[in-house]
Structure formats: structure tokens, C-alpha cells
Amino acid sequence: MNIWESLDMATKTLVANKTRSTLTMLGIIIGNAAVIATVGVGSGAQNFIGGQIESLGTNVLIIAPGNRNSRRLGGPPQTLVLDDAKAIASQVPGLNGVSPELNGSELVRYGNQNFSALIFGTMPDFLNVRNFEVEKGRFLNELDVQRSNPVVALGSDLAIALFGDSNPIGEKVRIKNVSLEVIGVMKPKGASFGTNYDETALIPITTMANRILGRQSPYGLPLSFIWVTIANEEGMGMAQFQIENLLRLRHRITDEDDFYVQNQQDLMNTFDAITGALTVLLAAVASISLLVGGIGIMNIMLVSVTERTQEIGLRKAIGATQQDILIQFIIEAVILSVAGGAVGIGIGMGGIFLIALVTPFEAAVSGMAIALATSVSGGIGLFFGVVPARRAAQLDPIIALRSE
């Protein structure tokens, strides 16, 4: 018999026993579906987190007051001031921009409309550093900051919540009983790491400190963060080193830093490593079901050899060789595993797209994962099909024909 005859006979045998063949494939189907869905969701999570970080900028350094322990224990201390930001801007080379921020959450009121929003006290460089754009009106300027002008630029969702379809430019809103003139509306930015930037209000940092929060430090105007963009990503490490040394000198630090610098590229690498490791771990756990499916194929094929003893004996009696019998049973096992793998891949891909509909993770189907799953399925069929195929091939035709 040639390979095509063996393939044809194996296919007809499996089709004749549809229920058994389907149940035999079930373990492979579940295993492949689980592996494909797990890898796809893991890739989607990596892409989602990467997009969140990239939306903030990968050439960004974020400087926060206090060290990580002090922020966990008692909230952010007032160890960064506006003069620190000015010193970084003037003394550290290779920077695109520096944006100091003083943030807080307050109610924004217009008429009988109230909306709880995140208030950013900032400076004109905010647009460049944070990649924001103005849709209507204008943004804050240096004169607004110098004079602590009562002006505000609204996020797109906040403007709609307060004013609906009407034009808010020139209208007055109140934040903590301070009347502020709306000078601009920002283009939609979206959310990142739990913060919806379209529901924010942007005011001069001096107005925030003097009129809204009333927070002052003996060393100057306190800050929540300093955002810094680097001209060249290759210079991130050097810029971070220079900023840290400059702040240590300004704060006269001899022991533990009273600030910390977050490198966005390091953050992205960390998240990629974590999500990658979790994906591999979950895929490894899911692949155990492939092993179980392979054992199921071997068991059913062994039962099939016992049931088809007379058929095997008759074929050998009329001239079929051991190799013919061996090849047919191996082909049956491979067909079961590959067909089960194909169905499992289809179900897994469907699961990925379903998950993408109900979560923020985009559907990510890896061609490599599909090719690997198909290859593994075929390999499992080949590996677990050898034992029953050898048993069938080694049957004595006379004994096989006498069996009942």
C-alpha cells in the first residue's frame, strides 16, 4: 500500500466511528483552544499596557517627591518645589521640555452642574511634554502663571458634562469657590492607568497653589510631579543620572533620596517581562491538557486495535505488511490530533475575539502560536500513536484470525 491508500483507509475508518473520533479529539481540542486563547490574551495585555505607556511617552522621566517607602506609608511629602523644575530645565542638557505639576481632586461647578474632576496645576510646557492638544480657544501662557490668573482649560468630557453642546469659551466655572474663566477645551486624550484625562481641568500652577489648595512649603511652591521629556531616547540614562545628581545637590542629600525618578522605558520593559512570564506560565499550564489529550488518543487507539484484531489478521493474511499496518494506525492518530488541533485553534481564536469585545485588550492572534500548536498536535498524535500502531503491526495473522 502507498501512503495515499493508507491515508484514505485511515480517514474512512475514523469517519465510520464519528462519535468515538470526536470524543477522542476532545482533549486535544480543549488543550489547543486553551493555549491559543491564553497566548492571545497575553499578547493583547502586552499591547494594551504598551499602548498605555506609549500614550504617556517612552522618552519621559517622571520625578515624584519622597521615596517609594515614604509615599506608601504617609502619602507624598512636599520635597519637590517649582525651583527644582526650573533648575532641571536650565541645567540639564538634552531635554525637550519640563512640566511641573501640582494636582488635586475638586468639584467643578457651572450653574447647577457639578462634576468631580482631577485638577492639574501646570505650566505652558505641559502641552509639549504630555502630548496634549487644544481643540478650542487657547492654553495657559507664561503671563497666566506669573499673575496667577483665574483661567482654566477643560478636558473634552468635562466640557461636555458642564456645558453640553454650547461653547464654553469665556464662561465662568467655580472650583472651590474660586471663579475661573474657561479659555480653552482640550482635544480628547483618553484614559491611561485609571486616569481619564478628558475629565480634567488645567489651570496655572500658581493659581492652583495660591487660590485652590493654599499649599506652601518653606522652600517654595510644592509640586506633585515633574515630567521631563528627553530629546533622544538613547540619552535617557544620562539625563536621569544628571537629574538625580542635581536634585541631591539642591536638597543636600547625604543619605536616602527624598525623591525618585521613574523611567518610562524601564516601566515598559518591566511590564513586558511580567506579562510575558505570565503568558508563558499560563500557556504551560494549559498545554497539560494537550498531554492528557495525547494519552486519550493512545488509550482509544489501543482499544481500537483490540476491536479490529480480525480485520488486521485478514489484511496481513492477504499480503499487508507490518509497515502497512503501522502506517495506517499512526496516520489515524495523527489525523485525530491534527483535526482536534485545528478545531481547538478555531475555538481559541473565537475566544480571543470574544474577550476583546468585553475587555480593553485588543484581539492578538499569533501566527507563531498557531503554527506551534498545529505542530505540537501532530507531534502528539505521532508520539502517542506509535504504541498502538506497533501493537497492531506485530499481531500474528493466524492468532488474529482465530480471535473472537
C-alpha positions in Angstrom: 0.0 0.0 0.0 1.2 3.5 -0.7 0.8 6.4 1.7 -2.4 7.7 -0.1 -4.2 4.4 0.2 -3.2 4.3 3.9 -4.5 7.9 4.3 -7.7 7.1 2.6 -8.3 3.9 4.6 -7.5 5.7 7.9 -9.9 8.6 7.1 -12.7 6.2 6.2 -12.2 4.2 9.4 -12.4 7.4 11.6 -15.4 8.8 9.7 -17.2 5.4 10.3 -16.8 6.0 14.1 -17.7 9.7 14.3 -18.7 9.7 18.0 -15.6 7.9 19.2 -13.4 10.0 17.0 -15.0 13.2 18.3 -14.6 12.2 21.9 -11.0 11.1 21.3 -10.2 14.6 19.9 -11.8 16.4 22.8 -8.7 16.6 24.9 -6.7 18.0 22.0 -9.4 20.5 21.2 -9.6 21.8 24.7 -5.8 21.9 25.0 -5.3 23.9 21.8 -8.1 26.2 22.5 -6.7 27.0 25.9 -3.2 27.6 24.6 -4.2 29.8 21.7 -6.6 31.8 23.9 -4.0 32.2 26.7 -1.3 33.3 24.3 -3.6 35.7 22.5 -4.9 37.3 25.7 -1.4 37.6 27.0 -0.3 39.3 23.8 -3.3 41.6 23.9 -2.5 42.5 27.5 1.1 43.3 26.5 -0.1 45.5 23.6 -2.6 47.3 25.9 -0.1 48.1 28.6 2.5 49.1 26.0 -0.1 51.4 24.4 -0.9 52.9 27.8 2.8 53.7 28.5 3.4 54.9 24.9 0.5 57.3 25.3 2.4 59.0 28.1 5.6 58.9 26.0 8.5 56.4 26.1 11.1 59.2 26.3 9.7 60.5 29.6 11.1 60.7 33.1 8.6 61.3 36.0 10.1 62.8 39.1 8.0 62.4 42.3 8.6 63.8 45.8 9.6 61.4 48.6 10.9 57.9 48.1 8.7 54.9 47.3 8.5 53.8 51.0 7.5 57.3 52.3 4.8 57.6 49.7 3.3 54.2 50.7 3.5 55.0 54.4 2.2 58.6 54.6 1.4 60.0 51.2 3.5 62.2 49.1 5.7 64.6 51.1 6.5 68.1 49.9 10.1 67.7 48.9 9.9 68.9 45.3 9.4 72.6 44.6 9.0 74.7 41.5 12.6 75.9 41.7 13.7 72.3 41.3 11.8 72.1 37.9 13.4 75.4 36.8 16.9 74.2 37.7 16.4 70.9 35.8 15.2 72.9 32.7 18.2 75.2 32.8 21.0 72.9 33.9 20.4 69.5 32.4 21.2 69.3 28.6 19.3 67.3 26.0 15.8 67.9 27.3 12.7 68.6 25.1 10.7 70.1 27.9 10.0 70.2 31.7 6.4 70.3 33.1 5.9 70.8 36.8 2.5 69.7 38.2 0.5 70.3 41.3 -2.5 68.1 41.3 -5.7 67.7 43.3 -9.3 66.4 43.0 -12.0 69.1 43.4 -15.6 69.7 42.3 -16.0 71.9 39.2 -19.3 73.8 39.1 -21.2 75.6 36.4 -24.7 76.8 37.2 -26.5 73.8 38.7 -23.9 71.3 37.2 -21.3 69.7 39.4 -18.5 67.4 38.3 -15.7 65.8 40.3 -12.5 66.3 38.3 -8.8 66.0 38.6 -7.3 69.5 38.6 -3.8 69.9 37.1 -1.9 73.0 38.2 0.7 73.3 35.5 2.7 75.5 33.0 2.7 76.1 29.3 5.2 73.3 28.6 2.5 70.8 29.6 1.3 70.6 26.1 4.6 69.6 24.7 5.6 67.2 27.5 2.3 65.4 27.9 1.3 65.3 24.2 -1.9 67.3 24.7 -3.6 69.4 22.1 -6.1 72.3 22.2 -9.3 71.9 20.3 -10.9 75.3 21.1 -9.6 78.5 22.5 -6.0 78.6 23.8 -3.9 77.0 26.5 -2.2 78.6 29.5 0.7 81.0 28.8 3.6 82.4 30.9 1.6 85.6 31.8 -1.2 83.4 33.3 1.4 81.7 35.5 3.2 84.9 36.6 0.0 86.6 37.6 -1.8 83.6 39.0 -4.7 84.3 36.5 -8.0 82.6 37.3 -8.2 80.8 34.0 -8.9 77.1 33.1 -8.7 74.8 30.1 -11.2 71.9 30.3 -10.8 68.3 29.2 -13.3 67.4 26.4 -15.6 65.2 28.5 -15.6 67.7 31.4 -16.6 70.5 29.0 -19.5 68.4 27.6 -20.6 67.4 31.2 -20.8 71.0 32.2 -21.8 72.9 29.1 -23.3 70.2 26.8 -23.2 71.4 23.1 -22.8 75.1 23.9 -19.4 76.9 23.6 -17.7 77.1 27.0 -15.0 79.7 25.9 -15.4 82.8 28.0 -17.8 81.2 30.5 -17.0 81.1 34.3 -16.7 77.9 36.3 -16.1 77.6 40.0 -13.5 75.4 41.7 -13.5 75.5 45.5 -15.4 78.9 45.4 -12.8 80.4 43.0 -14.3 81.7 39.8 -12.2 80.7 36.7 -12.7 81.8 33.1 -12.7 79.0 30.5 -10.0 79.8 28.0 -9.8 76.5 26.1 -11.0 73.0 25.6 -8.6 70.1 25.0 -8.8 67.5 22.3 -9.8 64.0 23.5 -6.9 62.2 25.1 -8.4 59.1 26.6 -7.6 57.3 29.8 -4.3 55.9 31.0 -3.7 53.7 34.1 -7.0 54.6 35.6 -6.9 58.4 34.9 -9.3 59.8 32.4 -7.5 62.9 31.0 -10.7 64.0 29.3 -12.2 64.7 32.7 -9.5 67.1 33.9 -9.2 70.8 34.4 -5.9 72.6 33.7 -5.1 75.8 35.5 -1.9 77.8 36.1 0.3 76.1 38.8 0.5 79.4 40.8 -3.3 79.7 40.8 -3.5 76.1 42.0 -1.1 76.7 44.8 -2.3 80.2 45.9 -6.1 80.1 45.3 -7.2 76.4 45.2 -5.0 74.3 47.5 -3.3 77.0 49.5 -0.3 74.7 49.9 3.0 76.3 50.5 6.4 74.9 51.5 9.1 76.8 53.3 11.3 76.0 50.3 8.9 77.2 47.6 5.9 76.2 45.7 5.4 72.4 46.2 4.9 70.0 43.4 3.2 66.7 42.9 5.3 65.7 39.9 7.9 66.9 37.5 7.5 65.5 34.0 10.6 65.6 31.7 10.9 64.7 28.1 14.3 63.7 26.6 15.3 64.8 23.1 16.9 61.4 22.3 15.8 58.1 23.9 19.5 56.9 23.9 20.2 59.8 26.3 17.5 58.7 28.9 20.1 57.1 31.2 22.4 60.1 31.2 19.6 62.5 31.7 18.3 60.6 34.6 21.7 60.4 36.2 22.2 64.2 35.8 18.7 65.0 37.2 19.3 62.7 40.2 22.7 64.3 41.0 21.3 67.8 40.5 18.4 67.2 43.0 20.7 65.6 45.5 22.9 68.7 45.4 20.0 71.1 45.7 18.4 69.1 48.5 21.8 68.5 50.2 21.1 64.8 50.4 23.8 62.6 52.0 21.8 59.5 52.8 18.4 58.4 51.3 16.9 60.3 48.4 13.8 62.4 49.2 12.6 61.9 45.6 12.5 59.2 43.0 12.7 59.1 39.2 10.5 56.8 37.1 11.9 55.9 33.7 9.0 55.1 31.3 11.2 52.8 29.2 12.1 50.8 32.3 8.5 50.6 33.2 7.6 49.3 29.8 10.3 46.7 30.0 9.1 45.6 33.4 5.5 45.2 32.3 6.6 43.3 29.2 8.7 40.9 31.3 5.8 40.3 33.7 3.1 39.8 31.2 5.4 37.7 29.0 6.3 35.4 32.0 2.6 35.1 33.0 1.7 34.2 29.4 4.3 31.5 29.3 3.2 30.2 32.7 -0.5 30.0 31.7 0.3 28.5 28.3 2.4 25.8 30.0 -0.5 25.0 32.4 -2.9 24.9 29.5 -0.6 22.7 27.5 -1.0 20.0 30.1 -4.4 19.3 28.6 -2.6 18.5 25.3 -0.7 15.8 27.1 -3.9 14.4 28.6 -5.5 14.5 25.1 -2.5 12.6 23.7 -2.9 9.9 26.4 -6.6 9.7 25.5 -5.7 9.1 21.8 -3.3 6.3 22.8 -6.0 4.7 25.0 -8.7 4.8 22.3 -6.3 3.5 19.7 -5.3 0.6 21.9 -9.0 -0.3 22.3 -9.4 0.1 18.5 -6.5 -2.4 17.9 -8.2 -4.9 20.2 -11.6 -4.5 18.5 -10.1 -4.7 15.0 -7.9 -7.7 15.6 -9.7 -9.9 13.0 -9.5 -7.1 10.4 -5.8 -6.7 11.0 -5.3 -10.5 10.7 -7.3 -10.6 7.5 -5.3 -7.8 5.9 -2.0 -9.4 6.9 -3.2 -12.7 5.5 -3.8 -11.2 2.1 -0.5 -9.6 1.9 -0.4 -6.4 4.1 3.0 -5.9 5.7 3.8 -4.8 9.2 4.7 -1.4 7.8 1.3 -1.0 6.1 -0.5 -1.7 9.4 1.9 0.5 11.3 1.5 3.5 8.9 -2.3 3.2 8.9 -2.7 3.3 12.7 -0.1 6.2 13.0 -2.0 8.1 10.3 -5.2 7.6 12.2 -3.7 9.0 15.4 -2.1 12.0 13.6 -5.4 12.8 11.8 -7.2 12.7 15.2 -4.7 15.0 16.8 -4.3 17.5 13.9 -8.1 17.7 13.3 -8.6 18.2 17.0 -5.9 20.9 17.0 -7.5 22.7 14.1 -10.9 22.8 15.8 -9.2 23.9 19.1 -7.4 26.7 17.3 -10.7 27.9 15.8 -12.3 27.9 19.2 -9.3 29.6 20.8 -9.4 32.4 18.2 -13.1 32.8 18.7 -12.4 33.1 22.5 -9.8 35.8 21.9 -12.2 37.9 19.8 -14.9 37.4 22.4 -12.6 38.5 25.2 -11.6 41.5 23.1 -15.3 42.6 22.9 -15.7 42.7 26.7 -12.3 43.9 27.8 -9.9 46.7 26.7 -7.4 44.1 25.4 -7.3 44.0 21.6 -7.5 40.7 19.8 -4.0 39.5 19.2 -3.7 36.2 17.3 -0.1 35.0 17.0 0.7 33.1 13.8 3.7 31.6 15.5 1.4 30.3 18.3 -1.0 28.8 15.7 1.9 27.1 13.8 3.4 25.8 17.0 0.0 24.5 18.3 -0.6 22.7 15.0 2.9 21.2 15.0 2.6 20.1 18.6 -0.8 18.5 17.9 0.6 16.5 15.0 3.6 15.5 17.2 1.4 14.3 20.0 -0.6 12.2 17.6 2.6 10.7 16.1 4.2 10.1 19.6 1.1 8.6 21.3 0.1 6.7 18.1 3.3 4.7 17.9 2.5 2.2 20.8 -0.9 1.1 19.5 0.4 1.1 15.9 3.3 -1.2 16.8 1.0 -3.5 18.7 -1.3 -3.7 15.7 1.6 -4.3 13.3 3.1 -7.1 15.4 -0.1 -9.2 15.6 0.3 -12.7 14.3 -2.2 -13.1 11.4 -3.2 -16.7 12.3 -3.9 -15.8 16.0 -5.7 -12.6 14.9 -8.0 -14.5 12.6 -8.8 -17.1 15.3 -9.7 -14.3 17.9 -13.4 -13.6 18.5 
